[in-house]
Amino acid sequence: MEYFLIVNPTAGSNNGQKLWPKIRNFLTNHHTAFRVFFTEYDGHAVALTMRILGQITETNHPDAAIIAVGGDGTLHETLLGCMRFYNENSNNQSRVPIGLLPIGSGNDFARGAHIPLRWETALETILTSRSATNIHIGRFISHDSDSDGYFLNNFGIGLDAAVVHLANHSFLKRIKGLNRLSYLASVIQALRTVRGFPLTLTHQNGAVENFPRAFLVTTTNHPYFGGGINIAPNASVLSDHLDLVIVDKPNKRQIFLFTFMLILKRHLVLNFVHHYSETNFSLKTTSMRYGQIDGEELGVKSYMVTYQTQTYPFLVGRS
């Protein structure tokens, strides 16, 4: 097996740059065949992945895997590069599997897929994996913009997307050691400023449900978002269902109640929290709201989106 590593040097407050010498020594000491590619800008991992797959295909490489070395953003771009390559080169060739060394700040996919959070253990798991596991990933189709895409973690509209926007643009994020403080400050600001908005949910059976004051709307592929918050406890990357959590605009008492129940993983029983698990469904908003996909900002827009799942092979150390 030969491994093609895509390393994000800036992942996890420059963890990629700091840890790469140790990762390289680990691979060398285990007599592992590998090639390394470093990302230089946002979106670069997409281009690198497509280039790597082109080389593998042209040379009829018999046994190869791609390892994303970074956080959820790096993994998202790596997956996107794989999906774009195979969509543009539609043939029956087997797909090159993806592995992950979680060295980012959130690492939600690693938690959801039970990938060890210590990079040494995660790498050992990849190197000893006998076969890849087909993981279900989220696919979305935006009917308003005639586009589609994929997500490994979640697609959020409303509160969580506003938090992502505020945190990304917070001056605290630029100060070393204050990343987590910037996130907390953004949560507090978003709770005060984000308003409820009309949302229409069309279920897989065609039934329509309206939410006049939706506040938090998260379509997720596994339990976690926001760096380990367990928003959908029963969600699984091995299931062909996506989980949808909709929270109505809460009052102050309900915010404290929701937070307390969230810690206990009992928040889904609250009457202002709505939970669904379906293979496909559609969401529509009539007002402009923040959106995010796997922590990447979508900006402020309205949404008319259909969600479903596809599969992709991952090296996660399970059959």
N, C-alpha and C positions, 0 to 999 in steps of 0.2 A: 504494500500500500504506500502511495505517495500522498503527502498532505500539502495542500496549498493554503497557506495562512494569510488572511487579510487582517492586518494589525492596525488598529486605530490608536496612534500615539497619544492622543488627547483624552481618551476614554477614562472616566473615573478620576478626574483631576490629574491627568497625565500619567495614569497608571500604565498605559500601554508602553510609553517610553521608558518608564522606570523598570517595568517587569520583563521587557523583551529579552535582555541579556540572560536572565534566569530561565526563561522559556526556551530560548535557543540552546542553552547548555543542557536543559532537561532532554530535549529532543536528540541532541548530539550524543549524550551519554546513553540513550536508549537505542542508538544506532538507527534512527528513524530518517527515512528519506523525506525531505520537505523543501519547499520554496516559500519565500516570504514576500509579501507586497504590503507597502505602507500607504494608508490613506492620507491625502493632503488637503482635502476640502470636503464640504458637505456634498453627499451624493457620489463621491469618488468610489466608494465600495461597490456601487451598482455597476459602474464601468469596469472596474477591476474584475468583478465576478464574471461579467459577460466575456471579457478578454480571456480569462482563465478557462472558461468552459469552451471557448472557441479553440484554444490550444489543445485541450484534452480531446475534443472531438476530431480535430484535424489529424492528430497523431494516433488516434484509436487507442488512447491510454487505457490499459486493461483494468486498473485498480487505483482510483483516485478519490479524494475527499477534500472538501473545502472547510476550513476552520475559521470562524469569525472570532477574532480576539478583540473584545471590546464590550460595550454594553448593549442595551436593547436597540439603540439606534443603529449601531454597526450591524447587528444581526438582521434588523429590518431591511437595510440596504442590500445585504448579501442575499437574502431571500428574494427581494425584488429583482435583483440582477439575474438570479436563477430562473424566476418565472418569466421574465422578459425574454431571456435567451431561448427557453424551450417553447414559448409561444411564437417566437419568430422563426424557430427552426423545428417546426412540427414534424417529428418523425417518431418512430417507435423505440428510439434508443433509451436505455435505462438512465435515470437521472442521477447525477453525482450527489451524494449525500452531504449534508451540512453538519458540522459540529460547532460547539460554542465553548469558548473560555470566558466566563463571565467576570470581567474586570471593570465593569461600569459602575455607576452610582446607584442604579435602581435594580437591575438584574431580575425583573419580574418574570421573564420567560424561563429563566433558569429555575426559579422557585416553582413555577407552574409545571415544568417538565421534569422536575426532580433531578435536575443537573446539580452536582455539588458546587457550592459557591466558592470553595477554595480552588484556585486555578490548577494547582498540582493534581488534586483528586479528579477534577473534571478532565484534565488532559490524560491522566491514566485511564479513565473510563473510556475516552475516545479511542486510545491506542489499543485497548483490549476488547473493543466491541467487535463481535463476530459478524454482525449484520446490522443494517439500518432499520429503524422503526418508522413506519408511516405516521407522521403527526398531522392532525387536522389543523389547518390554518384558515383564518378568516378571509373571505373575498367580498369586496363591495363593488356595487355598480352604481355610479352617480348618474341618474337619469337627467338631471338638470344641466350637467356639463358634458354628458355623453363620454364618460371616462370610467375606468375601473382600476382596482388596485387590491393590495393584500395587507393583512396585518397578522402579527403573531401574538400580540397582547390584547389591545383593545382599541376601539373606535369610540371616542367620547364627544358628546355635544353638551354644552352648558358648563356646569361648575368645574369639572376636572380639566376641561379644555381651557377655561379661563385661568385656572391655577397654573397650568403649563405656560400660558402666555405671560402672565404676571411674573412668574419665577424666571423665565428666560430673559425678561427685560428688567429685572431688578438689579439695582446697583450693588446689592449685597452679594449677588452671584459672582461678581468680578473680584470680590475680596476673598483671598485664600482662607479656607476654614469656616466660611460663613454660608456655604451652599445650603445646608439644612435649614439654617435660620431664614434664608431667603424663601425657601419653600413654605415654611410655617407662616411667615409674614404674608405670603401670597394667598394661602388658604384663608387666613383671617380677613384679608381685603376682599377676596372673592365672595365669602359668606355675607359680607355687608353689601356688596354692590351687584351681584348677579341676581337678576329678576327671573321669575317664572315665565314660561313661554308656551304657546300652544303647540302640541305635538300630536300627530296622528300615527298610530301603529296599525299596520295591516298584517295579520297573522298568516301563517302558512296555509291555513284552511280558508282564507279569504275574509274572515271576520275582521271588522274594523273597530278600533278602540281609540277614543279621544282623551287627551290629558290637557286640560286648560292651562295648568300651571306647572309644567315640567321644569325641573331644576337641575337634576343630575341625570344624564342619559348615557349609559355605558353598555356597549356591546362588547363582550369579552370572550376570549378563547380559553381562558383558565381562571383560577380564582383571584389573581392579584392585579393591582394597579397601584400607581403612586409610590413605588418602592417598598412593596410588601403588605399593602392594605388588602385584606381578604374581603373583596366586595361580592364575590360569587362563590361561596365555599364548595359547592358541588360541581363546579365547572371542571372540564378535563380536556387536555389536548388530544386525548385518545378517543374522544367522543365526536360524532359527526354533527352534534348540536352546538349552537352558539348560545351563550347566556346573555340575556338582556335585563338590566336593572334600571328602573325608572323611579326617581325619587321626586315626589311633589314638593313644591316650594314649602319648606318647613318654617314654623315660627321659632322663637328663641328656645322655648321649652323643648320643642321637637328636635332642634339641633343637638342639644345636650343628650336627649334620649337616644337619638340616632348614633351619636358618637359612642355612648356607653354600650349600646347593643351591638355596635360594629366590633368593638373590642371582644365581646363575648361570642361573636359570629352568630348572633340571633337577630340581626337587623331586618332580615327578610320577612319576619312575622309582623312588622309594624304596618298599620293600615295605610300609611302614606308612602310605603315602599312597595313597588310592584316588580315581580320577578317572573321571567319566562325563559324557557329552554326549548328552542325550535331549530329545525334544519335550515329554514329560510323565513325571512320576514322583511317588511319595508317600513321605513320611518320617513316622515315628512314634517318639516317645519314651515311656518309662514313668515317668520321673522328672522332677522340676521343674528346669528350666534357664533361664539367661538367653537372651533372643532379641533380635534387632535387625533392622530393615528400613531400609535406606539410612541407617544411622547413628542411627535413632530407636529408643529402648528399647521393648521389648515387656514388660518385667518378667520375673518368674520364673514359669514355667508348664510344663506338658507340651504336646506338639505332636502333632497328627495332621493333616498338611497335604499337599495335592496341588498340584503346580506345573505350569504351562504358560505359553505365551506368547501375546501379542496384539500388534497393531501400532498405532503412532500416528505422524502426520507431524511431522517435525522439520526445522528449517532448519539444516542442518549443512554446506551448501556442497558437496554431492556429489550425483551423479545416481544 
